[in-house]
Amino acid sequence: MIIHIRIGGHVVPLWLVGLILSVALVGAYVTYVTFNVPLTIMEPLEVSDYPSTLSLYPGETIGFNLTVKNHASISYALFLDFDLSNKTYADSYVTTSNETYIIHPGTQSLAVWLSVSSKAPALDTTLSAILRREPVEDFMATEQIKITNLQFPTGFINVTMLNTGTNTVTITEIHVNNGQNLISTANPTWNGVITANGNATEAFTFAWVNGAQYEIELRSSKGNQFTYTGTAPV
């Protein structure tokens, strides 16, 4: 004999009710296993070698190297923020390199420099550096600079630069034929900054040769490079 149970307006066999209840009870006894694992997010960059001491006279520039290890499997954009224990002295007399480096996995040697004004008094102080890193893909993007013209007045190369992008670009190096860096011969009032949709024409001291071809390469503070080739007049 089959026993039926009425549920609402429906008649359901008793065996079906038992099956539904048994499935529900089995589900009620499902267990969940949890576990805990220590997790460490490590700093990937390490300065493994640097000068133990530096010394120079007022008016001089000194170059030195920092050895940086990147323990990660990806590259980073690296900024170096230099500071002196005597901040007033640093602001008044000291200039340091402001390059940005692309640090690939492994060990790299970074060339940096420090310059002291000839007006600076003698001082014993401490130089420190803070490393700041950014994702390299964020750093390298969104710069659009064009060299639109080269002119060759006697003893100079005039470079006309146009920023066609939407972000300000800072030019830190201007090389000729992948060699001499002209940036130090620019007008001291020019800071290398070209605003979005802006342009600049700067004169750089250079002894060019009639009829010679010159490739000008701009390097930005983000490490991007922009080139243009022109020919000196005959």
Sequence and secondary structure as in RCSB ss.txt:
>XXXX:A:sequence
MIIHIRIGGHVVPLWLVGLILSVALVGAYVTYVTFNVPLTIMEPLEVSDYPSTLSLYPGETIGFNLTVKNHASIS
YALFLDFDLSNKTYADSYVTTSNETYIIHPGTQSLAVWLSVSSKAPALDTTLSAILRREPVEDFMATEQIKITNL
QFPTGFINVTMLNTGTNTVTITEIHVNNGQNLISTANPTWNGVITANGNATEAFTFAWVNGAQYEIELRSSKGNQ
FTYTGTAPV
>XXXX:A:secstr
   EEEETTEEEEHHHHHHHHHHHHHHHT               EEEEE  S     TT EEEEEEEEEE SSS 
EEEEEEEEESSHHHHHHHEEE   EEEE SEEEEEEEEEEE TT       EEEEEEEEEHHHHHSS  EEEEEE
E  TTEEEEEEEE SSS EEEEEEEETTS B GGGS TT  SEE TT EEEEEEE    TT EEEEEEEETTS E
EEEEEE   
